[in-house]
Amino acid sequence: LRLSPRLTRSLSSVIYHKTKGNPLFVSQLMLSLSKEGLLRPSLSRRRWEWDKEKIQSQKLPDDVAMFITGSIQALSDDVKSAICVLSCFGAAAEFTVIKTLEGALNKNLVDNLDVAVREGLLDKADDKYRFSHDRIQEAAYNMMTILDQGRFHFSYGMALAPLVAREEDGSILLAAVNQLNLAGPEAVQEKSQNVIVANLNLQAGKKSMEMSDFVAAYSFFDNGISFLRKKHWEEHYALSLELFDLAARCAHTNGDVISLNLLSQQVLTKSQSFEDKLNVMYYAMCVLASSSKLPESIERGLKILSRLGIDLQGCESGSVEACVQETKDLLSGYSDDEILNTERMTDQTKIMAMKFLGKLEIGMTQIMPKSAPYVTQRIIQLSLSDGMSPVSPIGFVHFGSYIAKLGDISGGYKYVKLARSLLDKVSRENAGEVSCFGTQVIAYVEPLQAVLEYHDEGYAAAMASGDVVRAGLITQMKCSQSLFAGINLQALREKYAAAIKFMEERKLRILTLQTQYQQQSVLKLIGIDQEPKCVSEGHAIFATNKSVMRIYYYLKMYTSFIFRSYDRTKENAEKYLTCIGNSWANLFLAHAFQAFHAGLISFWLARKSREEQGWYLRGNKSKLALKKWTESCRWTFENKWYLLEAEESFCNDDFDAAKSYYEKAILSAKDHKVS
């Protein structure tokens, strides 16, 4: 390096520690560090520079590791024993875990591991002991027989187990459980240990769920189940039920439908009461709701609620406006403060019934939009009479959405804000759904660019609680609204690809199908004519879900119009218009953009079609809707309203007025930075 020993002392000490001074290995390690960019020339300083801390934590090259591995045999038995203990924990272990284990085993581990550090076998940094190379850990681990490995894993786990209750961060718990699970059920020596290990896995799974790691959580619950003995349902019913329930929840979150079905079957067979079956019945309903079997999901939900004393049969025949007005009248007797300070619901059966109502609402709003407000009404009634539950904010946010769709944007916005405030009072368990549907109403009041940030908040909340359906829906909405906001099409293409991958992995088939339709439109605008990959159950979903059908025909209508294909535009526009009344009960920002494009297309068809008057009236209806929405948010809707005014004037041969409105639309778009 052509530097004085004084300047290179920090580097040379680390290199010597890692290579034991072997000249060949020094050369190899220096070359490796240079390739990794940890030893590099600095043009500004005109000399070599390095990062000592990163080099210390860098793994050795393979051949250097093989040489140092041979030196293990020369160590004392105590040091070799300590290295074997460390190897049972993998590539590294936290110092606190080793120190705790040292006390539990009454064995000097720390001093002996420090000897191994000085010999270059281990690194000690960031409060961890870490093997210098995987081969060293492997060599130390293989010094034990397979039987000894299992025995030691189990003894280390059981030694750490009594100390779990004293800690706060969960590191000892996770270390203990991982050791026990590596040993497996065959390492158990006493019957009582099965229950201890199963309970520890239950605690570790819950800790992982708190950290939103549902894959790890499922693994812990699954391992906990494996430690249960044959008659566990009879001897340890409560523990068995909780392990199976939580494993089923994680399987649902992870998109593992096969495991969910197997776990659910066990619970349905072994449960001692109908109430104990409710959790797995709820997860089964959720799976159906994301597939072509949404109608079956709704039917099951109605039957379960009926058994719980909540009868919703016949609600499809009522009037949406009348139901919303009844709910308004009910809420008029309460102030916001009274609602926010309502006592919590305590009846566990009713809390579970509320969950089914919440799931039923999101299903009905897609394919039974006239029934959905009655579900909302029942959620609000139960919240006011029996106390607020984690589902209560869902009822209020959907109610706000229905009010806004009926034309009262400010009234809907008020209930959306109330729902968001309720989350902090009762629970943020359903923050993802509240954000998902609330953001759609907020978009009619606040600028579109600001609304996109609410999606990030909602996605994070949904993933934190394991609500992958809502996370998927938010992802889809953000993609579509990014298109409306004028995001670069190539960047949007990547967003759609990532969104579809997320949905496919979690078996969200309805959302996958909808998002593929949107992706296809983006690709067409880029110039790529590519049919979407066939979604499992795609035809069945399309046939039973008017909301999916509406999106499909809207996008077909839109892309046909962009390429000025008159016949296809007219055909798809007519099909799109037949879907509007039987799709989503909620208000979405997409509805405004659909109305805008339908207006543009209607005026265009009016100028070219024999059915001029009919298309003109449809365009006029869209124009009036945009004018109404402009009153609540000029930022997003004003330029689009002006464009429809211009198109209408053009249809009426009032070219001066058309020119004036086009100019206003351009100016408004510039002022509000929208496309």
RODREN-994521 format. One record per residue (C-alpha): residue number from 1; residue in one letter; z, x, y. Coordinates in steps of 0.2 Angstrom, whole numbers. Layout:
<sites>
 pos code    up  east north
 NUM    a     Z     X     Y
...
</sites>
This chain:
<sites>
 pos code    up  east north
   1    l     0     0     0
   2    r     1    15    11
   3    l    18    10    18
   4    s    34    20    20
   5    p    48    17     6
   6    r    59     9    20
   7    l    46    -5    22
   8    t    42    -8     4
   9    r    60    -8    -3
  10    s    62   -27    -4
  11    l    45   -28   -13
  12    s    48   -13   -25
  13    s    65   -20   -30
  14    v    58   -36   -35
  15    i    43   -28   -44
  16    y    55   -16   -54
  17    h    66   -31   -59
  18    k    51   -40   -66
  19    t    43   -25   -75
  20    k    57   -14   -79
  21    g    47     0   -71
  22    n    33     1   -83
  23    p    18     8   -73
  24    l     5    -2   -83
  25    f    15   -19   -80
  26    v    18   -14   -61
  27    s    -1   -13   -59
  28    q    -4   -29   -68
  29    l     9   -38   -58
  30    m     3   -32   -42
  31    l   -15   -37   -46
  32    s    -8   -54   -51
  33    l     2   -56   -35
  34    s   -14   -52   -24
  35    k   -24   -65   -33
  36    e   -11   -78   -30
  37    g   -11   -73   -11
  38    l     8   -68   -12
  39    l     3   -50    -8
  40    r   -10   -50     5
  41    p   -17   -39    20
  42    s   -13   -45    38
  43    l   -26   -42    50
  44    s   -15   -45    65
  45    r    -1   -33    59
  46    r   -14   -21    51
  47    r    -4   -19    35
  48    w     1   -28    19
  49    e    13   -42    19
  50    w    22   -52     6
  51    d    34   -66     3
  52    k    49   -60    -7
  53    e    56   -77   -11
  54    k    40   -83   -18
  55    i    37   -67   -28
  56    q    55   -69   -35
  57    s    51   -86   -42
  58    q    33   -81   -48
  59    k    31   -81   -67
  60    l    26   -65   -76
  61    p     9   -62   -83
  62    d     8   -65  -102
  63    d     7   -47  -108
  64    v    22   -42   -97
  65    a    32   -57  -103
  66    m    28   -52  -121
  67    f    34   -34  -118
  68    i    50   -41  -110
  69    t    53   -53  -124
  70    g    55   -39  -136
  71    s    70   -33  -126
  72    i    80   -49  -131
  73    q    85   -41  -147
  74    a    93   -26  -139
  75    l   105   -38  -129
  76    s   123   -41  -135
  77    d   127   -56  -146
  78    d   136   -65  -131
  79    v   121   -63  -120
  80    k   109   -69  -133
  81    s   119   -84  -137
  82    a   120   -88  -118
  83    i   101   -87  -117
  84    c    99   -98  -132
  85    v   110  -111  -124
  86    l    99  -110  -108
  87    s    83  -111  -118
  88    c    89  -128  -125
  89    f    87  -135  -107
  90    g    69  -130  -105
  91    a    61  -118   -92
  92    a    76  -119   -80
  93    a    93  -127   -78
  94    e   104  -130   -63
  95    f   118  -119   -60
  96    t   130  -134   -59
  97    v   125  -140   -76
  98    i   128  -122   -84
  99    k   144  -120   -75
 100    t   150  -138   -81
 101    l   144  -134   -99
 102    e   153  -117   -98
 103    g   170  -127   -95
 104    a   166  -140  -108
 105    l   162  -127  -122
 106    n   175  -115  -116
 107    k   161  -101  -117
 108    n   157   -88  -105
 109    l   139   -93  -100
 110    v   137   -88   -82
 111    d   142   -69   -83
 112    n   131   -67   -98
 113    l   116   -76   -90
 114    d   118   -64   -75
 115    v   116   -50   -87
 116    a   100   -57   -93
 117    v    95   -59   -74
 118    r    98   -40   -72
 119    e    87   -37   -87
 120    g    72   -46   -80
 121    l    73   -60   -93
 122    l    79   -73   -80
 123    d    77   -77   -62
 124    k    92   -84   -52
 125    a    86   -94   -37
 126    d    88  -111   -28
 127    d   104  -114   -38
 128    k    95  -113   -54
 129    y    93  -101   -69
 130    r    75  -100   -73
 131    f    66   -90   -87
 132    s    54   -77   -80
 133    h    40   -84   -92
 134    d    38   -98  -104
 135    r    36   -86  -118
 136    i    53   -79  -115
 137    q    61   -96  -116
 138    e    51  -100  -132
 139    a    57   -84  -140
 140    a    75   -87  -136
 141    y    73  -105  -142
 142    n    65  -100  -159
 143    m    79   -88  -162
 144    m    88  -104  -169
 145    t    83  -114  -184
 146    i    76  -132  -182
 147    l    92  -139  -189
 148    d   102  -128  -177
 149    q    91  -133  -162
 150    g    95  -152  -165
 151    r   114  -148  -168
 152    f   115  -138  -152
 153    h   106  -151  -142
 154    f   118  -165  -148
 155    s   133  -154  -146
 156    y   128  -149  -128
 157    g   124  -167  -123
 158    m   141  -174  -130
 159    a   150  -160  -122
 160    l   143  -165  -105
 161    a   145  -184  -108
 162    p   163  -185  -103
 163    l   160  -177   -86
 164    v   146  -190   -81
 165    a   159  -202   -73
 166    r   165  -188   -61
 167    e   148  -184   -53
 168    e   138  -193   -39
 169    d   120  -186   -40
 170    g   117  -190   -58
 171    s   112  -172   -63
 172    i   125  -170   -77
 173    l   120  -188   -83
 174    l   102  -183   -85
 175    a   105  -166   -92
 176    a   117  -174  -105
 177    v   105  -188  -110
 178    n    90  -176  -111
 179    q   100  -165  -123
 180    l   105  -180  -134
 181    n    87  -187  -134
 182    l    80  -171  -140
 183    a    92  -171  -154
 184    g    88  -188  -159
 185    p    97  -202  -169
 186    e    97  -191  -185
 187    a   110  -179  -176
 188    v   123  -192  -174
 189    q   138  -188  -185
 190    e   150  -203  -181
 191    k   146  -222  -179
 192    s   154  -223  -162
 193    q   142  -210  -155
 194    n   127  -221  -157
 195    v   135  -233  -144
 196    i   140  -219  -133
 197    v   122  -212  -132
 198    a   114  -229  -130
 199    n   125  -232  -115
 200    l   121  -215  -108
 201    n   103  -219  -109
 202    l   106  -236  -101
 203    q   114  -227   -86
 204    a   100  -214   -85
 205    g    87  -228   -86
 206    k    96  -237   -72
 207    k    97  -221   -62
 208    s    78  -218   -64
 209    m    74  -236   -58
 210    e    84  -233   -42
 211    m    73  -218   -39
 212    s    58  -229   -43
 213    d    53  -219   -58
 214    f    49  -233   -70
 215    v    40  -221   -83
 216    a    56  -211   -85
 217    a    67  -226   -85
 218    y    57  -234   -99
 219    s    59  -218  -109
 220    f    77  -218  -107
 221    f    79  -237  -112
 222    d    67  -234  -127
 223    n    78  -219  -133
 224    g    94  -229  -130
 225    i    86  -243  -142
 226    s    82  -230  -155
 227    f   101  -224  -156
 228    l   106  -242  -160
 229    r   111  -245  -178
 230    k   104  -259  -189
 231    k   116  -273  -185
 232    h   117  -269  -166
 233    w   112  -287  -161
 234    e   128  -293  -170
 235    e   139  -279  -166
 236    h   134  -274  -148
 237    y   125  -289  -141
 238    a   127  -287  -123
 239    l   121  -268  -124
 240    s   106  -273  -134
 241    l   101  -287  -123
 242    e   102  -276  -107
 243    l    92  -261  -115
 244    f    78  -273  -121
 245    d    78  -283  -105
 246    l    76  -267   -94
 247    a    64  -259  -106
 248    a    53  -274  -105
 249    r    54  -274   -86
 250    c    48  -256   -85
 251    a    35  -259   -98
 252    h    28  -273   -87
 253    t    29  -262   -72
 254    n    20  -248   -81
 255    g     6  -259   -87
 256    d    11  -257  -105
 257    v     8  -274  -112
 258    i     9  -270  -130
 259    s    27  -263  -128
 260    l    32  -278  -118
 261    n    26  -290  -131
 262    l    36  -280  -145
 263    l    52  -280  -134
 264    s    50  -298  -129
 265    q    48  -304  -147
 266    q    65  -295  -152
 267    v    74  -304  -137
 268    l    66  -321  -141
 269    t    71  -319  -159
 270    k    89  -312  -157
 271    s    95  -320  -141
 272    q   110  -332  -142
 273    s   105  -344  -128
 274    f    90  -350  -118
 275    e    97  -341  -102
 276    d    97  -324  -111
 277    k    78  -326  -115
 278    l    73  -329   -97
 279    n    70  -311   -91
 280    v    57  -308  -105
 281    m    50  -325  -102
 282    y    48  -321   -84
 283    y    39  -304   -88
 284    a    27  -313  -100
 285    m    23  -325   -86
 286    c    19  -311   -74
 287    v     7  -303   -87
 288    l    -2  -319   -89
 289    a    -3  -322   -70
 290    s   -13  -305   -68
 291    s   -26  -310   -81
 292    s   -38  -324   -85
 293    k   -23  -334   -91
 294    l   -16  -338   -74
 295    p   -17  -357   -78
 296    e    -6  -354   -93
 297    s     6  -344   -83
 298    i     8  -358   -71
 299    e    10  -371   -86
 300    r    24  -360   -94
 301    g    33  -358   -77
 302    l    33  -377   -74
 303    k    40  -380   -92
 304    i    54  -367   -90
 305    l    59  -373   -73
 306    s    60  -391   -80
 307    r    72  -385   -93
 308    l    82  -377   -79
 309    g    83  -394   -70
 310    i    69  -391   -58
 311    d    55  -403   -60
 312    l    38  -400   -50
 313    q    27  -411   -61
 314    g    15  -421   -50
 315    c    16  -410   -34
 316    e    -3  -407   -35
 317    s    -6  -425   -29
 318    g     4  -423   -13
 319    s    -2  -419     5
 320    v     0  -401    11
 321    e     2  -407    29
 322    a    15  -420    24
 323    c    25  -407    13
 324    v    24  -394    27
 325    q    31  -407    40
 326    e    45  -412    28
 327    t    50  -394    27
 328    k    49  -392    45
 329    d    60  -407    48
 330    l    73  -400    35
 331    l    74  -383    44
 332    s    75  -391    61
 333    g    93  -394    57
 334    y    97  -375    56
 335    s    97  -361    69
 336    d    90  -344    64
 337    d   108  -337    64
 338    e   114  -351    53
 339    i   100  -347    40
 340    l   103  -328    41
 341    n   121  -331    38
 342    t   120  -343    24
 343    e   131  -338     9
 344    r   123  -329    -6
 345    m   118  -339   -21
 346    t   130  -335   -36
 347    d   124  -346   -50
 348    q   115  -334   -61
 349    t   104  -348   -69
 350    k    98  -354   -52
 351    i    95  -336   -47
 352    m    84  -334   -62
 353    a    76  -351   -58
 354    m    72  -345   -40
 355    k    62  -330   -48
 356    f    51  -342   -58
 357    l    48  -352   -42
 358    g    43  -336   -33
 359    k    31  -331   -47
 360    l    24  -349   -48
 361    e    21  -349   -29
 362    i     9  -334   -29
 363    g     0  -341   -44
 364    m    -2  -359   -37
 365    t    -8  -352   -20
 366    q   -23  -345   -29
 367    i   -29  -360   -40
 368    m   -18  -374   -35
 369    p   -17  -372   -16
 370    k   -11  -390   -13
 371    s     4  -388   -24
 372    a    10  -371   -18
 373    p    19  -379    -2
 374    y    29  -390   -13
 375    v    36  -374   -23
 376    t    40  -366    -6
 377    q    49  -382    -1
 378    r    60  -381   -16
 379    i    64  -363   -13
 380    i    70  -366     4
 381    q    79  -382    -1
 382    l    89  -372   -15
 383    s    92  -358    -2
 384    l   100  -369    10
 385    s   110  -380    -3
 386    d   115  -366   -15
 387    g   114  -350    -6
 388    m   101  -337    -2
 389    s    94  -326   -16
 390    p    82  -311   -17
 391    v    68  -324   -18
 392    s    73  -334    -2
 393    p    63  -322    10
 394    i    48  -326    -1
 395    g    50  -345     3
 396    f    51  -342    21
 397    v    36  -330    22
 398    h    25  -342    13
 399    f    31  -356    23
 400    g    26  -346    39
 401    s     9  -342    31
 402    y     6  -361    28
 403    i    11  -366    45
 404    a    -1  -353    52
 405    k   -15  -358    42
 406    l   -13  -376    48
 407    g   -16  -370    66
 408    d     2  -365    72
 409    i     0  -346    73
 410    s    16  -344    84
 411    g    26  -355    72
 412    g    21  -346    57
 413    y    24  -329    66
 414    k    42  -335    69
 415    y    46  -339    51
 416    v    38  -322    45
 417    k    50  -313    57
 418    l    64  -323    50
 419    a    59  -319    32
 420    r    59  -300    36
 421    s    76  -302    44
 422    l    82  -311    28
 423    l    77  -296    18
 424    d    91  -285    26
 425    k   104  -299    23
 426    v   101  -304     5
 427    s    91  -290    -4
 428    r    75  -279    -1
 429    e    70  -283   -19
 430    n    55  -293   -14
 431    a    51  -283     2
 432    g    34  -279    -5
 433    e    29  -298    -6
 434    v    36  -302    11
 435    s    27  -288    19
 436    c    11  -292    10
 437    f    10  -310    16
 438    g    19  -308    32
 439    t     7  -294    38
 440    q    -7  -307    36
 441    v     0  -318    49
 442    i     6  -304    60
 443    a   -13  -299    60
 444    y   -16  -315    70
 445    v    -4  -309    84
 446    e    -4  -290    84
 447    p   -19  -278    86
 448    l   -28  -274    69
 449    q   -25  -255    70
 450    a    -6  -258    71
 451    v    -6  -270    57
 452    l   -13  -257    45
 453    e     4  -248    47
 454    y    13  -263    40
 455    h     3  -261    24
 456    d    10  -244    21
 457    e    27  -250    23
 458    g    24  -265    11
 459    y    16  -254    -2
 460    a    31  -242    -2
 461    a    43  -256    -3
 462    a    33  -264   -18
 463    m    32  -248   -28
 464    a    51  -244   -25
 465    s    55  -261   -33
 466    g    42  -259   -47
 467    d    32  -274   -40
 468    v    15  -267   -45
 469    v     6  -283   -42
 470    r    11  -284   -24
 471    a     7  -265   -22
 472    g   -10  -269   -29
 473    l   -13  -284   -18
 474    i    -8  -274    -3
 475    t   -20  -259    -8
 476    q   -34  -272    -9
 477    m   -30  -280     8
 478    k   -29  -263    16
 479    c   -46  -258    10
 480    s   -54  -274    15
 481    q   -46  -273    33
 482    s   -51  -255    34
 483    l   -69  -261    33
 484    f   -66  -273    46
 485    a   -57  -260    57
 486    g   -73  -249    56
 487    i   -67  -235    44
 488    n   -80  -223    39
 489    l   -89  -230    23
 490    q   -89  -214    13
 491    a   -70  -213    16
 492    l   -68  -231    11
 493    r   -78  -228    -5
 494    e   -65  -216   -10
 495    k   -51  -228    -6
 496    y   -59  -242   -16
 497    a   -61  -230   -31
 498    a   -42  -225   -30
 499    a   -37  -243   -28
 500    i   -47  -249   -44
 501    k   -40  -234   -54
 502    f   -22  -240   -49
 503    m   -26  -258   -54
 504    e   -34  -254   -71
 505    e   -20  -243   -76
 506    r    -8  -257   -73
 507    k   -19  -270   -81
 508    l   -20  -280   -65
 509    r   -36  -289   -70
 510    i   -38  -302   -56
 511    l   -36  -289   -43
 512    t   -47  -276   -51
 513    l   -61  -289   -52
 514    q   -59  -294   -34
 515    t   -58  -276   -28
 516    q   -74  -271   -38
 517    y   -83  -285   -29
 518    q   -78  -278   -12
 519    q   -82  -260   -18
 520    q  -100  -266   -23
 521    s  -103  -272    -5
 522    v   -97  -255     2
 523    l  -109  -246   -10
 524    k  -123  -257    -5
 525    l  -120  -254    14
 526    i  -120  -235    10
 527    g  -137  -237     0
 528    i  -131  -237   -18
 529    d  -136  -252   -28
 530    q  -123  -251   -42
 531    e  -116  -265   -53
 532    p   -97  -265   -55
 533    k   -90  -260   -72
 534    c   -87  -275   -83
 535    v   -68  -281   -81
 536    s   -60  -287   -97
 537    e   -59  -306   -96
 538    g   -69  -305   -80
 539    h   -80  -321   -84
 540    a   -64  -331   -89
 541    i   -56  -326   -72
 542    f   -71  -331   -62
 543    a   -72  -348   -71
 544    t   -54  -352   -68
 545    n   -50  -344   -51
 546    k   -58  -352   -35
 547    s   -50  -338   -24
 548    v   -59  -325   -34
 549    m   -75  -335   -33
 550    r   -73  -337   -15
 551    i   -72  -318   -12
 552    y   -87  -315   -24
 553    y   -99  -328   -15
 554    y   -93  -322     3
 555    l   -98  -304    -1
 556    k  -114  -309    -9
 557    m  -118  -320     6
 558    y  -113  -305    18
 559    t  -123  -292    10
 560    s  -138  -303     8
 561    f  -137  -307    27
 562    i  -136  -288    31
 563    f  -152  -285    22
 564    r  -160  -302    29
 565    s  -163  -310    12
 566    y  -165  -328    18
 567    d  -165  -337     1
 568    r  -151  -327    -6
 569    t  -141  -329    10
 570    k  -143  -347    10
 571    e  -139  -349    -9
 572    n  -123  -339    -8
 573    a  -117  -347     9
 574    e  -118  -364     1
 575    k  -108  -358   -14
 576    y   -96  -350    -3
 577    l   -93  -365     7
 578    t   -89  -376    -8
 579    c   -75  -364   -13
 580    i   -65  -364     3
 581    g   -55  -380     1
 582    n   -49  -375   -17
 583    s   -44  -357   -14
 584    w   -29  -348    -6
 585    a   -16  -359     2
 586    n   -10  -344    13
 587    l   -18  -338    29
 588    f   -26  -321    27
 589    l   -34  -310    40
 590    a   -49  -310    28
 591    h   -51  -328    32
 592    a   -55  -325    50
 593    f   -68  -312    46
 594    q   -76  -323    33
 595    a   -76  -337    46
 596    f   -84  -325    59
 597    h   -98  -319    46
 598    a  -100  -337    40
 599    g  -103  -342    59
 600    l  -116  -328    62
 601    i  -125  -333    46
 602    s  -124  -351    49
 603    f  -132  -349    67
 604    w  -145  -338    59
 605    l  -149  -350    45
 606    a  -150  -364    58
 607    r  -164  -355    67
 608    k  -174  -353    51
 609    s  -169  -368    40
 610    r  -176  -386    40
 611    e  -157  -391    39
 612    e  -155  -384    56
 613    q  -141  -397    62
 614    g  -130  -394    47
 615    w  -130  -376    48
 616    y  -128  -377    67
 617    l  -112  -388    65
 618    r  -105  -375    52
 619    g  -108  -361    65
 620    n  -100  -371    79
 621    k   -84  -374    68
 622    s   -83  -356    65
 623    k   -84  -352    83
 624    l   -70  -365    88
 625    a   -59  -357    74
 626    l   -62  -339    82
 627    k   -59  -346    99
 628    k   -42  -353    93
 629    w   -37  -337    85
 630    t   -42  -328   101
 631    e   -28  -337   110
 632    s   -15  -328    99
 633    c   -23  -311    98
 634    r   -37  -307   110
 635    w   -37  -289   104
 636    t   -44  -293    86
 637    f   -54  -309    89
 638    e   -61  -310   107
 639    n   -76  -300   104
 640    k   -81  -310    88
 641    w   -78  -326    97
 642    y   -90  -320   111
 643    l  -103  -315    98
 644    l  -103  -333    91
 645    e  -104  -340   108
 646    a  -119  -329   111
 647    e  -127  -334    94
 648    e  -124  -353    98
 649    s  -132  -351   115
 650    f  -147  -342   107
 651    c  -149  -357    95
 652    n  -149  -368   110
 653    d  -162  -357   119
 654    d  -150  -353   133
 655    f  -155  -335   134
 656    d  -146  -331   150
 657    a  -129  -338   143
 658    a  -133  -328   126
 659    k  -136  -312   136
 660    s  -119  -315   146
 661    y  -109  -318   130
 662    y  -117  -303   121
 663    e  -112  -292   136
 664    k   -94  -299   136
 665    a   -93  -296   117
 666    i   -98  -277   119
 667    l   -86  -275   133
 668    s   -72  -283   124
 669    a   -75  -272   108
 670    k   -74  -257   119
 671    d   -58  -262   128
 672    h   -50  -266   112
 673    k   -57  -252   101
 674    v   -63  -264    87
 675    s   -80  -265    78
</sites>
